Amino acid sequence: MEAAPSLRKETHASHAPHDNSKCRQIIEGARTVFRAKGFDGASMETIAKAANVSKGTLYVYFDSKEALFEALILEDRHKQAEALLHIDTDNPDMVADLTMLGRRYARLLGAPDKIATVRMVVGAAEKFPQFGRLLYEAGPVEGAKRLAAYLDLCVAAGKLKPCDTLRAAEHFFELCVARLLKRLMFGVGGALSEDEIEKTVDLAVDVFLNGYRPHKD
């Protein structure tokens, strides 16, 4: 996996030896505060209270609010829905593969924690575009690259017609969350139901294959 660009020129954590459990405690406290107040509304003092540490201890681990926000994003990027997807390239059933992949993607992307993280980063991205870039490259970009590699194999096997597989992968992911993601981002309705996910993804697979599978003469 290609590493996301470093932000160390702009923000950095302290170089003091870190207690991993204490660092995680601070990050979880920061997550609560950032989600509730946004980046601008959060303060290091509020974060220290939420993490149940002194302000001095907080600065030992993170020398600025920007460095702490970056650390939180770097941790969350490993939980990105797209990064968690595994494609079984040995499965000869392309329809079943895409259906399983699409449903897993929709479940992960629609999880409340995921939606909260995206909202949080989008809220800060105008002032700090590097934060949005981190999440974007670890998520949509990496996910499309992984799926494109699988679609390349499908093209080589004659299951799909020759195409820009990276663009096709992007199309597939968008189809799998059509309407669902917007509804969640705007807080309309409750959590996604399994029936809603299955119907959306099944239709996504049909539309995708209608566009990219070779047409019979």
Residue pairs with C-beta under 8 A, 6 or more apart in sequence:
1 83
1 142
2 137
2 142
4 77
4 133
4 134
4 137
4 138
5 130
5 133
5 134
5 137
7 70
7 130
7 134
10 66
10 130
11 64
11 66
11 67
11 69
11 70
12 63
12 67
13 61
13 62
13 63
13 67
13 68
13 70
13 71
14 59
14 60
14 61
14 62
14 63
16 60
16 61
18 61
22 53
22 57
22 61
23 61
23 71
25 51
25 52
25 53
26 47
26 51
26 53
26 57
26 58
26 61
26 62
26 68
27 68
27 71
27 72
27 75
28 51
29 47
29 48
29 49
29 50
29 51
29 52
29 53
30 42
30 47
30 50
30 51
30 68
30 69
30 71
30 72
31 72
32 50
33 42
33 46
33 47
33 50
34 42
34 69
34 72
34 120
35 116
35 119
35 120
37 46
38 120
38 123
38 124
39 65
39 69
39 120
39 123
39 124
39 127
39 128
40 124
40 127
42 65
43 65
44 55
44 58
44 59
44 65
44 68
45 55
47 58
47 65
47 68
48 54
48 55
48 57
48 58
51 58
58 68
62 68
62 71
66 128
69 124
69 128
69 131
70 131
70 134
73 121
73 131
73 134
73 135
74 134
76 117
76 135
77 83
77 134
77 135
77 138
77 139
78 138
79 113
79 114
80 135
80 138
80 139
80 142
80 143
81 105
81 108
81 109
81 111
81 114
81 139
81 143
82 105
82 138
82 139
82 140
82 142
82 143
82 144
82 146
82 173
83 138
83 139
83 142
83 143
84 104
84 108
85 101
85 104
85 105
85 108
85 143
85 146
85 147
87 97
87 101
87 146
87 147
87 149
87 150
88 97
89 150
89 153
91 97
94 154
94 159
94 160
95 205
95 209
97 150
98 172
98 205
98 208
98 209
99 201
99 202
99 205
101 147
102 172
102 175
102 176
102 201
102 204
102 205
103 176
103 197
103 198
103 201
105 143
105 173
105 176
105 177
106 176
106 177
106 180
106 192
106 197
106 200
106 201
107 192
107 197
108 114
109 177
109 181
110 177
110 180
110 181
110 184
110 191
110 192
110 197
112 191
115 184
115 185
117 135
118 135
118 185
119 185
121 131
121 132
121 135
122 132
124 131
124 132
125 131
125 132
140 170
140 173
143 169
143 173
144 166
144 169
144 170
144 173
145 166
145 169
146 169
147 169
147 172
147 173
148 165
148 166
148 168
148 169
149 165
151 160
151 163
151 165
151 168
151 169
151 212
152 165
154 160
155 161
155 162
155 163
155 165
158 214
159 213
159 214
160 168
160 212
160 213
160 214
161 212
161 213
161 214
161 215
163 212
168 208
168 212
171 208
171 211
172 204
172 208
175 203
175 204
175 207
175 208
176 200
176 201
176 204
177 200
178 200
178 204
179 200
180 192
180 196
180 197
180 200
183 189
184 192
